[in-house]
């Protein structure tokens, strides 16, 4: 049972909540009936589905890969190019936009989409990940590869000071830009995200890692539950206060690390609250990703969308889809592009290699992206070696198109009844 089963009834939804909706299309288990052996190998039933998310700025056909535009831009790529490559929505980061240029600036500009000249749906995450990761000195990456809870719960990166401090009310943190001291809380996060104006927002949560103790995971999960209640209350208050603005959907964030009982408890608790959808976040061991996603989606309401935060590797994407994730995001396509890495059906390659100096073919034969239709590997190799920024632009366009199309094709494969065949062929080629 939810820890506070009466909470949902104590916070009535605004009438405008109906401006956001999700409709389930075809279920994977019905369109592509799996064998008993496949179900056994998966550890349980397949929960994948297609669907449609309706927002004030357009629909999202799911499953869908959401391009990451952290600071109101997909790094090195114009919004027009993001639309051209087929991305349906863009996700920005509340923490970064709060620090620079300031959420009030975006509000005055007419919201995130208007500010960055993006006409489609938008997401903002709550800033919880950045507050915790940057605050502990781990920069953009926290170790999520292995379980090791032998160390202290307040560990920091070697040679760094802790810049974030958690208490019941929220988090005090120092800006990674200039050292200024700031306060983030559920209420502040909601105010910031309402000012930013994205179609879909995430509740403020506390990020934990695989290095935290079981005791701390339990403590943190309960704090995230209480913060979720506060986020809903403030969200509905702001929705009424800002009546002239488009309705912004609020997703609760599921934590619980690698523990099945904690993940299921979080889903039952938050699933009973009046969220519009849910984000599955926190520490996920790669080998257990599908299992954890399935645990969550076995508990969460089926009529609400689920977003998996931060994945882009092909095997992880297919695993997430077949276990019920509707949308997901990752910075990887543009991050690796800045180091000359490009995606290809047979794997990921580095364009910096000397063999590309006289390679006048496209990044990928048959790819319909702008970069592949107009530029050669040799030219982009030259740009990278010459330290010209356009190299990152062209590779980023291709990489984003590669992932977007792969997910689009997976959606079409569910509808056509050949998802498992498409998955097997795609992964066999990529990891060969």
C-alpha positions in Angstrom: 0.0 0.0 0.0 1.2 3.6 -0.6 2.7 5.2 2.5 0.1 8.0 2.3 -2.9 6.5 0.4 -5.0 9.6 1.2 -2.7 12.1 -0.5 -4.1 11.7 -4.0 -7.5 12.8 -2.8 -6.1 15.7 -0.8 -4.7 17.3 -3.9 -7.5 17.6 -6.5 -6.2 17.9 -10.1 -6.8 21.1 -12.1 -9.3 20.8 -14.9 -6.6 21.7 -17.3 -4.8 18.4 -16.6 -6.8 17.0 -19.5 -4.7 19.0 -21.9 -2.1 16.3 -21.5 -2.9 12.6 -22.3 -1.4 9.3 -23.2 -3.1 6.6 -25.3 -1.8 3.0 -25.6 -1.5 1.7 -29.1 -0.4 -1.9 -29.7 1.0 -4.1 -26.9 4.2 -6.0 -27.8 3.0 -9.2 -26.2 -0.1 -9.1 -28.4 1.4 -7.9 -31.7 4.5 -10.1 -31.4 3.6 -13.0 -29.1 6.8 -14.2 -27.4 7.7 -17.8 -26.8 7.9 -19.3 -23.4 11.7 -19.4 -23.7 11.8 -15.6 -24.5 9.6 -14.8 -21.5 11.8 -17.0 -19.2 15.0 -15.3 -20.6 13.4 -11.9 -19.9 12.5 -12.8 -16.3 8.8 -12.0 -16.9 6.2 -10.8 -19.3 7.1 -8.3 -22.0 5.4 -4.9 -21.2 6.4 -3.0 -24.3 3.8 -1.0 -26.2 3.3 1.7 -28.7 1.4 4.8 -27.8 0.7 8.5 -28.3 1.6 11.3 -25.9 -0.5 14.4 -26.5 0.9 17.8 -25.3 0.0 21.4 -25.9 2.8 21.6 -28.5 2.1 18.4 -30.4 2.0 14.6 -30.2 4.9 12.2 -29.5 4.6 8.7 -31.0 6.1 6.2 -28.7 8.5 4.5 -28.2 10.5 7.6 -28.9 14.1 8.9 -28.3 14.1 12.4 -26.9 17.0 14.5 -28.0 18.8 16.3 -25.1 19.2 20.0 -25.3 20.6 20.6 -21.8 21.0 24.4 -22.0 18.2 25.1 -24.4 20.2 23.7 -27.4 21.1 20.3 -28.7 24.9 20.9 -28.6 26.2 22.2 -32.0 22.9 21.5 -33.8 20.3 24.1 -34.8 16.7 23.4 -33.7 15.6 23.3 -37.3 18.1 20.5 -38.0 16.9 18.6 -34.9 13.3 18.7 -36.4 14.6 17.7 -39.8 16.4 14.6 -38.5 13.1 13.4 -37.0 13.3 14.1 -33.3 9.9 14.5 -31.8 10.8 16.4 -28.6 13.7 18.0 -26.8 14.7 17.7 -23.1 16.4 20.6 -21.3 17.9 20.8 -17.8 16.3 22.9 -15.1 19.5 23.1 -13.1 21.6 24.5 -15.9 18.9 26.9 -17.1 18.2 28.1 -13.6 21.9 29.1 -13.3 22.2 30.5 -16.8 20.4 32.5 -18.2 17.8 32.2 -15.4 14.3 30.8 -15.5 12.8 34.2 -15.5 14.4 35.0 -18.8 12.8 32.0 -20.5 9.4 32.9 -18.9 9.6 36.4 -20.3 10.6 34.9 -23.7 7.4 32.8 -23.8 8.9 29.5 -22.5 11.5 27.1 -23.5 10.2 26.3 -27.0 9.8 29.9 -28.0 13.2 30.8 -26.5 15.1 28.2 -28.5 12.9 28.3 -31.6 11.7 24.7 -31.1 8.0 24.2 -32.0 7.5 20.7 -30.8 7.0 19.2 -27.3 9.6 19.9 -24.6 10.8 18.2 -21.4 12.8 19.5 -18.4 14.3 17.3 -15.8 14.2 18.6 -12.3 17.9 19.3 -11.8 18.2 16.7 -9.1 20.9 14.7 -11.0 23.0 17.7 -11.6 22.7 19.1 -8.1 23.9 15.7 -6.7 26.5 14.7 -9.3 28.1 18.1 -9.7 27.8 18.7 -6.0 29.8 15.6 -5.2 32.5 16.5 -7.7 31.7 13.7 -10.1 30.9 16.1 -13.0 28.6 14.6 -15.5 29.0 10.9 -14.6 28.4 8.9 -11.4 29.5 5.3 -11.3 26.5 3.2 -12.1 28.4 0.1 -13.2 28.8 -1.9 -10.0 27.4 -2.3 -6.6 29.8 -1.2 -3.8 28.3 0.1 -0.7 31.3 -0.3 1.5 32.2 3.3 1.4 30.6 6.4 3.0 27.2 7.6 1.8 28.5 11.1 1.3 31.4 10.2 -0.9 32.9 12.8 -3.2 35.2 12.5 -6.2 39.0 12.3 -5.3 40.4 15.8 -4.7 37.0 17.5 -4.8 34.9 19.1 -2.1 31.2 18.3 -1.6 29.2 21.2 -3.1 25.7 19.9 -2.3 24.2 19.2 1.1 20.8 17.5 1.5 18.3 18.1 4.3 14.6 17.4 4.6 13.6 20.7 3.0 15.9 20.4 0.0 19.5 20.9 -1.1 22.0 23.6 -0.6 24.6 23.7 -3.4 27.4 25.8 -4.8 27.2 26.7 -8.5 29.8 24.8 -10.5 30.1 28.0 -12.6 31.1 30.6 -10.0 30.7 29.1 -6.6 27.6 31.0 -5.6 25.4 29.3 -3.0 21.9 28.3 -4.1 18.9 26.5 -2.6 16.9 23.9 -4.5 13.7 22.4 -3.0 10.6 20.7 -4.4 8.9 24.1 -4.4 11.8 25.9 -6.0 12.2 23.2 -8.7 8.5 23.5 -9.5 8.7 27.3 -9.8 11.8 27.1 -11.9 10.3 24.5 -14.2 7.0 26.4 -14.5 8.9 29.5 -15.6 11.0 27.4 -18.1 7.6 26.3 -19.5 8.3 22.8 -20.8 5.4 20.5 -21.7 6.6 17.8 -19.4 8.4 18.3 -16.1 9.9 15.9 -13.5 9.4 16.1 -9.8 12.5 17.0 -7.7 14.1 13.8 -6.3 17.3 12.8 -4.5 19.7 10.8 -6.7 21.4 7.9 -5.1 24.2 5.7 -6.6 25.1 2.0 -6.4 27.6 3.0 -3.8 25.1 4.1 -1.2 24.2 1.8 1.7 20.8 0.0 1.9 20.0 2.1 4.9 20.6 5.4 3.0 18.6 4.1 0.0 15.6 3.6 2.3 16.0 7.0 3.9 16.5 8.7 0.5 13.5 6.9 -1.0 11.2 8.1 1.7 12.5 11.7 1.3 11.9 11.5 -2.4 8.3 10.4 -1.7 7.7 13.3 0.6 9.3 15.7 -1.9 7.0 14.2 -4.6 3.9 15.2 -2.5 5.3 18.7 -2.2 6.0 18.9 -5.9 2.4 18.0 -6.7 0.9 20.5 -4.3 3.1 23.3 -5.7 2.6 22.2 -9.3 -1.2 22.4 -8.9 -0.9 25.8 -7.2 1.2 27.2 -9.9 -1.0 25.7 -12.6 -4.0 27.7 -11.2 -1.9 30.8 -10.6 -0.5 30.8 -14.2 -3.9 30.1 -15.9 -2.9 31.8 -19.1 0.0 29.3 -19.8 -0.3 25.9 -21.5 -0.7 23.0 -19.1 2.6 21.4 -18.1 2.5 17.7 -17.2 4.4 16.5 -14.1 6.1 13.2 -14.0 7.1 11.5 -10.7 10.6 10.0 -10.5 11.1 6.4 -9.4 14.2 5.7 -7.3 15.2 2.6 -5.3 18.6 1.6 -6.9 19.0 -2.1 -7.5 16.5 -3.2 -4.8 13.3 -4.8 -6.0 11.3 -4.1 -2.9 12.3 -0.4 -2.9 11.6 0.0 -6.6 8.2 -1.6 -6.3 7.4 0.5 -3.2 8.4 3.7 -4.9 6.1 2.8 -7.9 3.2 2.0 -5.6 3.6 5.2 -3.6 4.1 7.6 -6.5 1.7 5.6 -8.7 -1.1 6.5 -6.2 -0.3 10.2 -6.6 -1.8 12.4 -9.2 1.2 12.5 -11.6 0.7 12.7 -15.3 3.5 10.1 -16.0 6.6 8.7 -14.5 10.4 8.8 -14.9 12.5 5.8 -14.0 15.8 7.1 -12.7 18.6 6.5 -10.4 21.2 3.8 -10.2 20.8 1.0 -12.8 23.3 -1.7 -13.3 23.5 -2.3 -17.1 22.9 -6.1 -16.8 19.8 -5.5 -14.6 18.3 -2.6 -16.6 15.5 -4.6 -18.2 14.7 -6.3 -14.9 14.4 -3.0 -13.0 12.4 -1.4 -15.7 10.0 -4.4 -15.7 9.7 -4.3 -11.9 8.6 -0.6 -12.2 6.2 -1.1 -15.1 4.5 -4.0 -13.4 3.5 -1.6 -10.7 3.0 1.8 -12.4 -0.4 2.7 -13.9 -0.6 1.4 -17.5 -2.5 4.5 -18.8 0.4 6.8 -18.0 3.7 7.2 -20.0 7.0 6.1 -18.6 10.3 7.8 -19.3 13.6 6.1 -18.7 16.3 8.7 -17.9 19.7 8.6 -19.6 20.2 5.6 -22.0 21.2 5.4 -25.7 23.2 2.2 -26.4 21.3 0.0 -28.9 21.0 -3.0 -26.6 19.8 -0.9 -23.7 17.2 0.8 -25.9 15.7 -2.5 -27.1 15.7 -3.8 -23.5 14.0 -0.7 -22.3 11.4 -0.8 -25.0 10.4 -4.4 -24.5 10.0 -3.9 -20.8 7.7 -1.0 -21.1 9.7 2.3 -21.4 7.8 4.7 -23.7 10.4 7.5 -24.0 14.1 7.9 -23.1 16.9 10.4 -23.5 20.7 10.5 -23.4 23.4 13.0 -24.2 25.6 10.4 -25.8 24.9 11.0 -29.5 26.3 14.5 -29.3 28.9 13.9 -26.6 30.7 11.2 -28.5 30.3 13.2 -31.7 32.6 15.9 -30.2 35.3 13.2 -30.0 34.7 12.2 -33.7 32.7 9.0 -32.9 29.9 8.2 -35.3 27.2 5.5 -35.1 26.9 2.9 -37.9 24.8 -0.2 -38.3 27.9 -2.3 -37.6 29.1 -0.4 -34.5 30.6 2.9 -33.4 33.7 4.2 -35.1 36.1 7.1 -34.6 36.4 9.4 -37.6 39.8 10.6 -36.3 41.5 7.5 -37.7 43.9 7.9 -40.6 42.0 5.5 -42.8 39.3 8.1 -43.3 41.6 10.8 -44.7 40.7 9.6 -48.3 37.4 8.0 -47.6 34.9 10.0 -49.8 31.9 8.0 -48.8 29.2 9.2 -46.3 29.3 8.3 -42.6 26.7 5.6 -43.4 25.6 4.4 -46.8 21.9 4.8 -47.3 21.4 7.2 -44.3 19.0 10.0 -45.1 20.4 12.6 -42.7 21.7 15.9 -43.9 25.4 15.0 -43.0 25.4 11.8 -45.0 23.6 13.3 -48.0 26.0 16.2 -48.4 29.4 15.4 -46.8 32.1 12.8 -46.9 34.0 11.0 -44.2 37.2 12.6 -45.6 35.8 16.1 -45.3 34.5 15.6 -41.7 37.8 13.9 -40.8 39.6 17.0 -42.1 37.3 19.3 -40.0 37.9 17.3 -36.9 41.7 17.3 -37.4 41.6 21.0 -38.1 39.6 21.6 -34.9 36.7 23.1 -36.9 33.5 23.1 -34.9 31.4 22.1 -37.8 32.7 18.5 -37.5 30.7 18.1 -34.2 27.7 19.6 -35.9 27.7 17.1 -38.8 28.5 14.0 -36.7 25.9 15.0 -34.1 23.2 15.3 -36.8 24.0 11.8 -38.0 24.2 10.3 -34.5 20.9 11.8 -33.4 19.3 10.6 -36.6 20.7 7.1 -36.2 19.2 6.7 -32.7 15.9 8.4 -33.5 15.4 6.2 -36.6 16.4 3.0 -34.7 13.7 3.7 -32.1 11.2 4.8 -34.8 11.9 1.5 -36.6 11.4 -0.4 -33.4 8.0 1.2 -33.0 7.1 0.3 -36.6 8.3 -3.3 -35.9 6.0 -3.7 -32.9 3.1 -2.5 -35.1 4.1 -4.8 -37.9 4.5 -7.8 -35.6 8.3 -8.4 -36.2 9.9 -6.6 -33.3 11.9 -9.5 -32.0 13.3 -10.3 -35.5 14.2 -6.6 -36.0 15.9 -6.5 -32.6 17.9 -9.6 -33.3 19.1 -8.4 -36.7 19.9 -4.9 -35.5 22.0 -6.0 -32.5 23.7 -8.8 -34.3 25.0 -6.3 -36.9 25.9 -3.6 -34.4 27.8 -5.8 -32.0 29.3 -8.2 -34.6 
